[in-house]
Amino acid sequence: MVATAQDGADAQSMRPSRPVPHTVEDLVGLTGARLVPAASGTAAPVTGVALNSREVQAGDLYAALPGAHLHGARFAADAAASGAAAVLTDPEGAREVAGAGVDLPVLVSPEPRSWVGPVAAALYDSHPGDGTGQDLFAVTGTNGKTTTTYFTTSILRALGHTTGLIGTIEILAGDTPIPSRLTTPEAPHVHSLLALMRERGITATAMEVSSHALEFHRVDGVHYDVAGFTNLTQDHLDLHGSMAEYFEAKAQLFTRERTRRAVVVLSPDEPWSGAMAQRARENLGASAVTTVALRGSDTSAAEAADWTLRSLTRQGIGNSFVLQHADGRVLRVHTGLPGDFNVANAALAVLMVLDSGVALDRLQAALDEHDPLTASVPGRMELVGTEPTSLVDFAHNPDALVRALRSVDPREDDGRVIVVFGATGERDTTKRPVMGRVAAEEADVVIVTDDDPHREDPGPIREQVAQGAREAVANGARAAEVLVIAPRATAIRTAVRMARPADSIVVAGRGHETAQDVNGVDIPLDDRVELRDALAEMHMQTKEQK
């Protein structure tokens, strides 16, 4: 990520007003790092921590970490000029700092990244999950993290909490929204946000926790009250290499160091959920893990689960359902969002809140009186228009795409499903033809276009996706047409022009995003705006023809 001038402003707005000063010696005791004193022999108190030299404020510990292309120690002089009190780095970085003549105390550790979170927790006094009045909820998994965190905060508000949210779309600290650049911010931001939220009287916060966050120590030093698991399907293999390694990254959340309790959705479609439930039981103890079996789970899974989905009724575009515990207790739940996957997200959110210590009858009353699971989630099955039903979703991997397309299948009329999507550049290439195949299997019209190509040539990406769709059609898949259209705005308008009133259009892959990265340049593009404008134009033309 390239830093901008705005980064510093965002960092400032996320700082708590009352940090806890620590001496350099205090931090040596915390981290076990080797201290190289400043040549001048002076050392100022440390009151903050920053990973980016552009975010450094007076009194900060500058964490100079090795990067993909440059070592952060190269910017130690800039950090010192901005008022840094000390530097945390590895042996290579220490040599770079010394060579640059930077006169600051240097804490040298072989794994400096692993200490950024604990240091930030100490400096900002975030102490999450320790009874300070802020309940913390974490959600991990491939798909559904964002929606589940929105559902969770909506339930908590219905219960009377003042809530915080840290996620892909936005960070909400009280009533103050702060744009989010990462699914989970870096460790200094996480801890400063939690402290800031506590200062503002926030009593419960839900956070998305990605595999990247766990691998790169972004949530080190955070302890959650309840952690939830949605599912594990193919994604991010460019980072993890295999599904087994991807699983291990996610499993780091379900340990005593990171959470008090866990809730796991047992999915019938993939084997990883049962393995995650078992891993959580081994780490946390069986009594600290709650499982929920969804409709379609095999008999053994349903019998072993704590909660089971016993009924599911379509209600508008959403669903009503009942969760039944093995001891006979029930929860009646409704969500206004479409799709079986949102039933799973809703069930997970409800049970996470229940496991935080809320009485069942109080939770049921909140669900009945406030309908909190009909909360709109930006870019997640977001309804943009009707006749044709037109939605924008973030689905950017095969499993999410299947779920989105199945959720809008007309079933009872002659409407078609039209999908517009692409694949991201510089990411896992193996999923491209797979996404094309599943689109052809689940939709009647497949329009392949560009997602975020980044610095990769978009043409070959489109062709890899389209080839998967064409091969599926040759093997008898559902799609009657496979089109390749760029740019993306044109593809969206083409879908709208093709659509009949009974059809459903799903524009997938980018969701809430408002800029498309093409060769390193952010081009303004919002699928919701493009789809809404195309629908308005179509309806205007229809009126004129009449």
VEXDREN-2710 file (C-alpha; in Angstrom, 1 decimal):
% VEXDREN-2710
k/r/px/py/pz
1/MET/0.0/0.0/0.0
2/VAL/1.3/3.4/-1.0
3/ALA/1.0/6.0/1.8
4/THR/-0.6/9.3/1.0
5/ALA/-0.8/12.6/2.8
6/GLN/-4.3/11.6/4.0
7/ASP/-2.8/8.6/5.8
8/GLY/-1.4/10.9/8.5
9/ALA/-4.7/12.7/9.0
10/ASP/-6.5/9.3/9.3
11/ALA/-3.9/8.1/11.8
12/GLN/-4.3/11.2/13.9
13/SER/-8.1/10.8/13.9
14/MET/-7.7/7.2/15.2
15/ARG/-5.5/8.1/18.2
16/PRO/-6.8/8.0/21.7
17/SER/-6.4/11.2/23.7
18/ARG/-4.9/9.6/26.8
19/PRO/-2.0/7.3/25.9
20/VAL/0.1/5.7/28.6
21/PRO/3.8/6.9/28.4
22/HIS/6.4/4.2/28.6
23/THR/10.1/4.5/28.9
24/VAL/12.4/2.8/26.4
25/GLU/13.5/0.5/29.2
26/ASP/9.8/-0.4/29.9
27/LEU/9.5/-1.5/26.2
28/VAL/12.7/-3.5/26.4
29/GLY/11.2/-5.3/29.4
30/LEU/8.0/-6.0/27.4
31/THR/9.6/-7.2/24.2
32/GLY/12.9/-8.7/25.3
33/ALA/14.6/-6.6/22.6
34/ARG/18.3/-5.6/22.7
35/LEU/18.6/-1.9/23.3
36/VAL/21.1/0.2/21.4
37/PRO/21.1/3.5/23.3
38/ALA/21.1/6.9/21.5
39/ALA/24.5/8.3/21.0
40/SER/23.4/11.4/22.9
41/GLY/22.3/9.2/25.8
42/THR/18.9/10.9/25.9
43/ALA/15.6/9.0/25.5
44/ALA/12.2/10.6/25.5
45/PRO/9.1/8.8/26.8
46/VAL/7.2/6.8/24.2
47/THR/3.5/7.6/23.8
48/GLY/2.5/6.0/20.4
49/VAL/3.6/3.6/17.7
50/ALA/3.6/3.9/13.9
51/LEU/4.5/1.5/11.1
52/ASN/4.5/4.2/8.4
53/SER/7.1/7.0/8.7
54/ARG/4.5/9.4/7.3
55/GLU/2.2/8.7/10.3
56/VAL/4.9/9.3/12.9
57/GLN/4.0/11.8/15.6
58/ALA/6.1/13.3/18.4
59/GLY/6.8/10.6/21.0
60/ASP/6.2/7.6/18.7
61/LEU/8.0/4.3/18.5
62/TYR/8.8/3.9/14.8
63/ALA/8.5/0.2/13.9
64/ALA/10.9/-0.1/11.0
65/LEU/10.0/-3.5/9.5
66/PRO/11.3/-5.3/6.4
67/GLY/9.0/-4.9/3.4
68/ALA/8.5/-6.6/0.1
69/HIS/10.7/-4.1/-1.7
70/LEU/12.2/-1.7/0.9
71/HIS/13.2/-2.0/4.6
72/GLY/11.4/0.5/6.8
73/ALA/14.7/1.4/8.4
74/ARG/15.4/3.5/5.3
75/PHE/12.9/6.0/6.5
76/ALA/14.2/6.2/10.1
77/ALA/15.6/9.7/9.5
78/ASP/12.2/10.9/8.3
79/ALA/10.6/9.4/11.4
80/ALA/13.2/11.1/13.6
81/ALA/12.5/14.4/11.9
82/SER/8.8/13.9/12.7
83/GLY/9.6/13.5/16.4
84/ALA/10.0/9.7/16.8
85/ALA/11.3/8.8/20.3
86/ALA/12.7/5.4/19.4
87/VAL/13.0/2.8/16.7
88/LEU/11.9/-0.9/16.8
89/THR/13.6/-3.0/14.1
90/ASP/15.5/-6.2/13.2
91/PRO/19.3/-6.6/13.1
92/GLU/19.4/-5.5/9.4
93/GLY/17.3/-2.5/10.2
94/ALA/19.5/-1.6/13.1
95/ARG/22.6/-1.5/10.8
96/GLU/20.7/0.7/8.4
97/VAL/19.7/3.1/11.2
98/ALA/23.2/3.3/12.5
99/GLY/24.6/3.9/9.0
100/ALA/22.2/6.8/8.5
101/GLY/23.4/8.4/11.7
102/VAL/19.9/8.5/13.3
103/ASP/20.4/9.5/17.0
104/LEU/17.5/7.5/18.5
105/PRO/17.4/4.5/20.9
106/VAL/16.9/1.4/18.8
107/LEU/15.2/-1.8/20.1
108/VAL/16.5/-4.7/18.1
109/SER/14.4/-7.9/17.8
110/PRO/14.7/-10.9/15.4
111/GLU/10.8/-10.7/15.0
112/PRO/9.9/-7.0/15.5
113/ARG/6.5/-7.3/13.8
114/SER/5.3/-9.7/16.5
115/TRP/5.9/-7.1/19.1
116/VAL/4.1/-4.2/17.5
117/GLY/0.7/-5.3/18.8
118/PRO/1.6/-5.8/22.4
119/VAL/3.6/-2.5/22.4
120/ALA/0.6/-0.7/21.0
121/ALA/-1.7/-2.3/23.5
122/ALA/0.5/-1.1/26.3
123/LEU/0.9/2.5/25.0
124/TYR/-2.8/3.0/24.2
125/ASP/-4.0/1.0/27.2
126/SER/-6.5/-0.8/24.9
127/HIS/-6.6/-3.9/27.1
128/PRO/-9.5/-5.4/25.1
129/GLY/-11.6/-8.2/26.5
130/ASP/-10.6/-7.7/30.1
131/GLY/-13.8/-6.5/31.6
132/THR/-13.2/-2.8/30.8
133/GLY/-16.7/-2.4/29.5
134/GLN/-16.1/-3.1/25.8
135/ASP/-17.2/-6.5/24.4
136/LEU/-15.2/-7.6/21.4
137/PHE/-16.4/-9.8/18.6
138/ALA/-14.2/-11.2/15.8
139/VAL/-15.4/-12.8/12.6
140/THR/-13.1/-14.8/10.3
141/GLY/-13.7/-17.0/7.2
142/THR/-13.5/-16.7/3.5
143/ASN/-16.9/-15.2/2.8
144/GLY/-19.5/-13.5/5.0
145/LYS/-17.2/-11.6/7.4
146/THR/-18.5/-8.2/6.5
147/THR/-22.2/-9.1/6.6
148/THR/-21.8/-11.0/9.9
149/THR/-20.1/-8.0/11.6
150/TYR/-22.8/-5.7/10.4
151/PHE/-25.5/-8.1/11.6
152/THR/-23.7/-8.4/15.0
153/THR/-23.5/-4.7/15.6
154/SER/-27.1/-4.3/14.5
155/ILE/-28.2/-6.9/17.1
156/LEU/-26.0/-5.2/19.7
157/ARG/-27.6/-1.8/19.0
158/ALA/-31.0/-3.4/19.4
159/LEU/-29.9/-4.6/22.8
160/GLY/-28.9/-1.1/23.8
161/HIS/-25.1/-1.1/23.1
162/THR/-23.2/1.8/21.6
163/THR/-21.3/-0.1/18.9
164/GLY/-18.0/0.1/17.0
165/LEU/-17.1/-1.6/13.8
166/ILE/-13.8/-2.4/12.2
167/GLY/-14.0/-3.9/8.7
168/THR/-13.6/-3.9/5.0
169/ILE/-16.1/-1.2/4.2
170/GLU/-15.6/1.2/7.0
171/ILE/-14.4/1.8/10.5
172/LEU/-17.1/3.2/12.8
173/ALA/-15.8/4.7/16.1
174/GLY/-19.0/5.9/17.7
175/ASP/-20.8/8.1/15.1
176/THR/-17.5/8.8/13.3
177/PRO/-16.8/6.9/10.1
178/ILE/-13.2/6.4/9.1
179/PRO/-12.5/4.9/5.6
180/SER/-10.9/1.5/5.8
181/ARG/-8.0/0.5/3.5
182/LEU/-7.5/-3.0/4.8
183/THR/-10.0/-5.7/6.0
184/THR/-8.2/-5.5/9.3
185/PRO/-6.0/-2.4/10.0
186/GLU/-2.4/-2.7/11.1
187/ALA/-1.8/-3.4/14.8
188/PRO/-1.1/0.2/15.9
189/HIS/-4.4/1.3/14.4
190/VAL/-6.3/-1.6/15.8
191/HIS/-5.2/-0.8/19.4
192/SER/-5.6/2.9/19.0
193/LEU/-9.1/2.4/17.6
194/LEU/-10.1/0.2/20.5
195/ALA/-8.8/2.7/23.0
196/LEU/-10.5/5.5/21.1
197/MET/-13.8/3.6/21.1
198/ARG/-13.6/3.0/24.8
199/GLU/-13.0/6.8/25.4
200/ARG/-16.1/7.5/23.4
201/GLY/-18.3/5.2/25.5
202/ILE/-18.6/2.4/23.0
203/THR/-19.6/-0.8/24.8
204/ALA/-19.3/-3.4/22.0
205/THR/-17.2/-3.7/18.8
206/ALA/-17.3/-6.2/16.0
207/MET/-14.2/-6.7/13.8
208/GLU/-13.4/-8.6/10.6
209/VAL/-10.2/-10.6/11.1
210/SER/-8.7/-11.8/7.8
211/SER/-6.0/-14.5/7.3
212/HIS/-3.6/-11.7/6.3
213/ALA/-4.3/-10.0/9.7
214/LEU/-3.4/-13.2/11.5
215/GLU/-0.3/-14.0/9.4
216/PHE/1.0/-10.4/9.6
217/HIS/0.4/-10.0/13.4
218/ARG/-2.2/-7.2/12.9
219/VAL/-4.4/-8.4/15.8
220/ASP/-1.6/-9.5/18.2
221/GLY/-2.3/-8.3/21.7
222/VAL/-6.1/-8.3/21.1
223/HIS/-8.3/-10.7/23.1
224/TYR/-11.9/-11.2/21.9
225/ASP/-14.9/-12.2/23.9
226/VAL/-16.3/-14.3/21.1
227/ALA/-14.8/-15.3/17.7
228/GLY/-16.9/-16.6/14.9
229/PHE/-16.0/-18.7/11.8
230/THR/-18.1/-18.5/8.6
231/ASN/-16.6/-20.9/6.1
232/LEU/-13.3/-21.7/4.3
233/THR/-13.3/-21.9/0.5
234/GLN/-10.6/-21.2/-2.2
235/ASP/-9.2/-17.7/-1.9
236/HIS/-5.8/-16.0/-1.1
237/LEU/-3.8/-19.1/-2.2
238/ASP/-1.4/-16.6/-3.7
239/LEU/-0.4/-15.9/-0.1
240/HIS/-1.0/-19.2/1.6
241/GLY/-0.1/-21.7/-1.1
242/SER/-2.6/-24.4/-0.2
243/MET/-6.0/-24.8/1.5
244/ALA/-4.2/-26.5/4.4
245/GLU/-2.0/-23.5/5.0
246/TYR/-5.0/-21.2/4.6
247/PHE/-6.8/-23.2/7.3
248/GLU/-3.8/-22.9/9.7
249/ALA/-3.8/-19.2/9.3
250/LYS/-7.5/-18.9/10.2
251/ALA/-7.1/-21.4/13.1
252/GLN/-4.7/-18.9/14.8
253/LEU/-7.8/-17.0/15.9
254/PHE/-9.2/-19.9/17.9
255/THR/-6.7/-20.0/20.7
256/ARG/-6.8/-19.0/24.4
257/GLU/-4.4/-16.1/23.5
258/ARG/-6.9/-14.6/21.2
259/THR/-10.5/-15.4/22.3
260/ARG/-12.6/-16.5/25.2
261/ARG/-15.2/-18.4/23.2
262/ALA/-15.9/-19.5/19.6
263/VAL/-18.9/-20.1/17.4
264/VAL/-18.4/-22.2/14.3
265/VAL/-20.8/-22.7/11.4
266/LEU/-20.8/-26.3/10.2
267/SER/-21.2/-26.0/6.4
268/PRO/-22.3/-29.1/4.4
269/ASP/-20.4/-28.0/1.3
270/GLU/-16.9/-27.9/2.7
271/PRO/-14.8/-30.1/5.1
272/TRP/-12.9/-27.3/6.8
273/SER/-15.7/-26.2/9.2
274/GLY/-15.7/-29.5/11.1
275/ALA/-11.9/-29.4/11.3
276/MET/-12.1/-25.8/12.6
277/ALA/-14.6/-26.7/15.3
278/GLN/-12.4/-29.6/16.4
279/ARG/-9.3/-27.3/16.5
280/ALA/-11.2/-24.7/18.5
281/ARG/-12.3/-27.4/21.0
282/GLU/-8.7/-28.6/21.4
283/ASN/-7.5/-25.1/22.0
284/LEU/-10.3/-23.6/24.0
285/GLY/-12.0/-26.6/25.6
286/ALA/-15.3/-28.1/24.4
287/SER/-17.5/-26.0/26.7
288/ALA/-16.1/-22.8/25.1
289/VAL/-17.1/-23.8/21.5
290/THR/-20.6/-23.5/20.0
291/THR/-21.5/-25.1/16.7
292/VAL/-24.5/-24.6/14.4
293/ALA/-25.5/-27.0/11.6
294/LEU/-27.2/-25.5/8.6
295/ARG/-29.9/-27.0/6.4
296/GLY/-28.4/-29.7/4.3
297/SER/-25.8/-30.7/6.8
298/ASP/-25.4/-34.4/7.1
299/THR/-27.2/-36.2/9.9
300/SER/-24.0/-36.8/11.9
301/ALA/-23.1/-33.1/11.8
302/ALA/-26.6/-32.1/12.8
303/GLU/-26.7/-34.5/15.7
304/ALA/-23.3/-33.4/16.9
305/ALA/-24.1/-29.6/16.6
306/ASP/-25.2/-27.5/19.5
307/TRP/-27.7/-25.6/17.4
308/THR/-29.5/-26.8/14.2
309/LEU/-31.5/-25.0/11.6
310/ARG/-34.9/-26.6/11.8
311/SER/-37.0/-24.6/9.4
312/LEU/-36.4/-22.1/6.6
313/THR/-39.2/-20.1/5.0
314/ARG/-38.7/-17.6/2.1
315/GLN/-40.1/-14.3/3.2
316/GLY/-39.9/-11.6/0.4
317/ILE/-36.3/-11.7/-0.8
318/GLY/-35.2/-12.7/2.7
319/ASN/-35.8/-15.7/5.0
320/SER/-37.3/-16.6/8.3
321/PHE/-35.9/-19.6/10.2
322/VAL/-35.7/-21.3/13.6
323/LEU/-32.5/-22.3/15.4
324/GLN/-33.0/-25.2/17.9
325/HIS/-30.5/-26.1/20.6
326/ALA/-29.8/-29.8/21.4
327/ASP/-31.5/-29.1/24.8
328/GLY/-34.7/-27.9/23.1
329/ARG/-34.3/-24.1/23.4
330/VAL/-35.2/-22.2/20.2
331/LEU/-34.5/-18.8/18.6
332/ARG/-36.8/-17.4/15.9
333/VAL/-34.8/-15.4/13.4
334/HIS/-35.6/-13.3/10.3
335/THR/-33.2/-11.6/7.8
336/GLY/-34.3/-9.4/5.0
337/LEU/-31.2/-10.1/2.9
338/PRO/-31.4/-12.8/0.2
339/GLY/-29.6/-16.1/0.0
340/ASP/-28.9/-19.2/2.2
341/PHE/-25.5/-17.8/2.9
342/ASN/-27.1/-14.8/4.6
343/VAL/-29.1/-17.3/6.7
344/ALA/-25.7/-18.7/7.8
345/ASN/-24.3/-15.1/8.5
346/ALA/-27.4/-14.2/10.5
347/ALA/-27.3/-17.5/12.5
348/LEU/-23.6/-16.9/13.3
349/ALA/-24.2/-13.3/14.4
350/VAL/-27.1/-14.3/16.7
351/LEU/-25.2/-17.1/18.4
352/MET/-22.1/-15.0/18.9
353/VAL/-24.2/-12.4/20.7
354/LEU/-25.9/-15.1/22.7
355/ASP/-22.5/-16.6/23.6
356/SER/-21.3/-13.2/24.9
357/GLY/-23.6/-13.7/27.9
358/VAL/-26.9/-12.2/26.7
359/ALA/-30.0/-14.0/28.0
360/LEU/-31.9/-15.9/25.4
361/ASP/-35.3/-14.3/26.1
362/ARG/-33.7/-10.8/25.9
363/LEU/-32.1/-11.6/22.6
364/GLN/-35.3/-13.0/21.2
365/ALA/-37.1/-9.8/22.2
366/ALA/-34.5/-7.7/20.4
367/LEU/-34.9/-9.9/17.3
368/ASP/-38.7/-9.6/17.4
369/GLU/-39.0/-5.9/18.2
370/HIS/-36.2/-4.5/16.0
371/ASP/-35.7/-6.9/13.1
372/PRO/-31.9/-6.1/13.2
373/LEU/-30.9/-8.7/10.6
374/THR/-32.6/-6.7/7.8
375/ALA/-29.8/-4.2/8.1
376/SER/-28.4/-3.1/4.7
377/VAL/-24.8/-3.9/4.1
378/PRO/-23.1/-1.8/1.4
379/GLY/-22.1/-3.8/-1.6
380/ARG/-23.3/-7.1/-0.1
381/MET/-26.3/-8.3/-2.0
382/GLU/-27.2/-4.7/-2.2
383/LEU/-30.5/-4.2/-4.0
384/VAL/-30.2/-1.4/-6.6
385/GLY/-33.4/-1.9/-8.6
386/THR/-36.4/-4.1/-9.4
387/GLU/-37.9/-5.3/-12.7
388/PRO/-35.3/-6.5/-13.4
389/THR/-34.1/-7.4/-9.9
390/SER/-30.6/-5.8/-9.8
391/LEU/-28.0/-6.4/-7.1
392/VAL/-24.4/-5.6/-6.5
393/ASP/-22.3/-8.1/-4.5
394/PHE/-18.7/-8.4/-3.4
395/ALA/-18.5/-12.1/-4.5
396/HIS/-14.9/-12.4/-5.8
397/ASN/-14.2/-16.1/-5.5
398/PRO/-16.0/-19.2/-6.7
399/ASP/-17.9/-20.1/-3.6
400/ALA/-19.2/-16.6/-3.1
401/LEU/-20.2/-16.3/-6.7
402/VAL/-22.2/-19.6/-6.5
403/ARG/-24.0/-18.4/-3.4
404/ALA/-24.9/-15.0/-4.9
405/LEU/-26.3/-16.5/-8.1
406/ARG/-28.3/-19.2/-6.4
407/SER/-29.9/-16.6/-4.1
408/VAL/-31.5/-14.8/-7.1
409/ASP/-32.6/-17.8/-9.1
410/PRO/-36.2/-17.0/-10.0
411/ARG/-37.3/-20.7/-9.6
412/GLU/-41.0/-20.1/-10.1
413/ASP/-41.0/-18.0/-13.3
414/ASP/-39.2/-17.7/-16.6
415/GLY/-36.8/-15.0/-15.5
416/ARG/-33.1/-15.4/-16.4
417/VAL/-30.1/-14.8/-14.2
418/ILE/-27.5/-12.5/-15.8
419/VAL/-24.1/-12.1/-14.2
420/VAL/-21.4/-9.5/-14.8
421/PHE/-18.1/-10.2/-13.2
422/GLY/-14.3/-10.6/-13.7
423/ALA/-11.2/-11.7/-11.8
424/THR/-8.7/-9.7/-9.9
425/GLY/-5.2/-9.3/-11.4
426/GLU/-2.0/-10.2/-9.5
427/ARG/-4.0/-12.7/-7.3
428/ASP/-4.6/-16.4/-7.3
429/THR/-4.8/-17.3/-11.0
430/THR/-6.2/-20.8/-10.5
431/LYS/-9.6/-19.6/-9.5
432/ARG/-10.2/-17.6/-12.8
433/PRO/-11.4/-20.5/-14.9
434/VAL/-13.2/-21.9/-11.9
435/MET/-15.2/-18.7/-11.5
436/GLY/-16.0/-18.8/-15.2
437/ARG/-17.3/-22.4/-14.9
438/VAL/-19.5/-21.8/-11.9
439/ALA/-20.9/-18.6/-13.5
440/ALA/-21.9/-20.7/-16.6
441/GLU/-23.4/-23.4/-14.3
442/GLU/-25.5/-21.0/-12.2
443/ALA/-26.5/-18.2/-14.7
444/ASP/-28.2/-18.0/-18.0
445/VAL/-26.1/-15.1/-19.4
446/VAL/-22.5/-14.7/-18.5
447/ILE/-20.8/-11.4/-19.1
448/VAL/-17.1/-11.5/-18.3
449/THR/-15.4/-8.1/-17.8
450/ASP/-12.6/-6.5/-15.8
451/ASP/-12.4/-6.5/-12.0
452/ASP/-9.2/-4.8/-10.6
453/PRO/-6.5/-5.8/-13.0
454/HIS/-3.9/-4.0/-11.0
455/ARG/-0.6/-4.1/-13.0
456/GLU/-1.6/-7.2/-15.0
457/ASP/-2.8/-7.0/-18.6
458/PRO/-6.6/-7.3/-18.3
459/GLY/-7.2/-9.0/-21.6
460/PRO/-5.7/-12.4/-20.7
461/ILE/-7.5/-12.3/-17.3
462/ARG/-10.8/-12.0/-19.1
463/GLU/-9.9/-14.8/-21.5
464/GLN/-8.9/-17.1/-18.7
465/VAL/-12.3/-16.5/-16.9
466/ALA/-14.2/-16.8/-20.2
467/GLN/-12.5/-20.0/-21.2
468/GLY/-13.7/-21.7/-18.0
469/ALA/-17.3/-20.5/-18.9
470/ARG/-17.1/-21.7/-22.5
471/GLU/-15.8/-25.1/-21.5
472/ALA/-18.6/-25.5/-19.0
473/VAL/-21.2/-24.6/-21.7
474/ALA/-19.6/-27.1/-24.0
475/ASN/-20.1/-29.7/-21.2
476/GLY/-23.8/-28.8/-20.9
477/ALA/-23.8/-26.0/-18.4
478/ARG/-26.9/-23.7/-18.0
479/ALA/-25.6/-20.6/-19.7
480/ALA/-27.0/-19.8/-23.1
481/GLU/-24.5/-16.9/-23.8
482/VAL/-21.0/-16.1/-22.7
483/LEU/-19.9/-12.6/-23.6
484/VAL/-16.6/-10.8/-23.0
485/ILE/-17.1/-7.0/-22.7
486/ALA/-14.8/-4.2/-21.5
487/PRO/-14.8/-1.7/-19.9
488/ARG/-16.8/-2.7/-16.9
489/ALA/-19.3/0.1/-17.2
490/THR/-20.1/-1.0/-20.7
491/ALA/-20.6/-4.5/-19.5
492/ILE/-23.1/-3.4/-16.8
493/ARG/-25.1/-1.3/-19.3
494/THR/-25.1/-4.3/-21.7
495/ALA/-26.6/-6.5/-19.0
496/VAL/-29.3/-4.0/-18.3
497/ARG/-30.2/-3.6/-22.0
498/MET/-30.5/-7.4/-22.3
499/ALA/-32.6/-7.8/-19.2
500/ARG/-36.4/-8.4/-19.2
501/PRO/-38.5/-7.4/-16.2
502/ALA/-38.6/-10.9/-14.7
503/ASP/-34.8/-11.3/-15.0
504/SER/-32.2/-10.9/-12.2
505/ILE/-28.9/-9.1/-12.7
506/VAL/-26.0/-9.7/-10.4
507/VAL/-22.9/-7.4/-10.7
508/ALA/-20.3/-9.3/-8.7
509/GLY/-16.7/-8.8/-7.5
510/ARG/-16.3/-5.3/-6.3
511/GLY/-19.3/-4.6/-4.1
512/HIS/-18.8/-1.3/-2.2
513/GLU/-15.5/-0.3/-3.9
514/THR/-15.6/3.1/-5.7
515/ALA/-12.3/2.9/-7.7
516/GLN/-10.9/0.4/-10.1
517/ASP/-7.1/-0.2/-10.0
518/VAL/-5.8/-0.3/-13.6
519/ASN/-2.1/-0.4/-13.9
520/GLY/-1.6/1.3/-10.6
521/VAL/-4.1/4.1/-11.3
522/ASP/-7.3/4.4/-9.4
523/ILE/-10.1/5.0/-11.9
524/PRO/-13.5/6.1/-10.3
525/LEU/-16.0/3.3/-10.8
526/ASP/-18.9/2.3/-8.5
527/ASP/-20.9/-0.7/-9.7
528/ARG/-23.9/0.6/-7.8
529/VAL/-23.8/4.0/-9.5
530/GLU/-23.3/2.4/-13.0
531/LEU/-26.1/-0.1/-12.5
532/ARG/-28.5/2.5/-11.1
533/ASP/-27.7/4.9/-14.0
534/ALA/-28.2/2.1/-16.6
535/LEU/-31.5/1.1/-15.0
536/ALA/-32.7/4.7/-15.0
537/GLU/-31.8/5.1/-18.6
538/MET/-33.6/1.9/-19.5
539/HIS/-36.7/2.9/-17.7
540/MET/-36.7/6.4/-19.3
541/GLN/-36.4/4.8/-22.8
542/THR/-39.3/2.5/-21.9
543/LYS/-41.5/5.4/-21.0
544/GLU/-40.6/7.3/-24.1
545/GLN/-41.5/4.3/-26.3
546/LYS/-44.9/4.1/-24.6
END
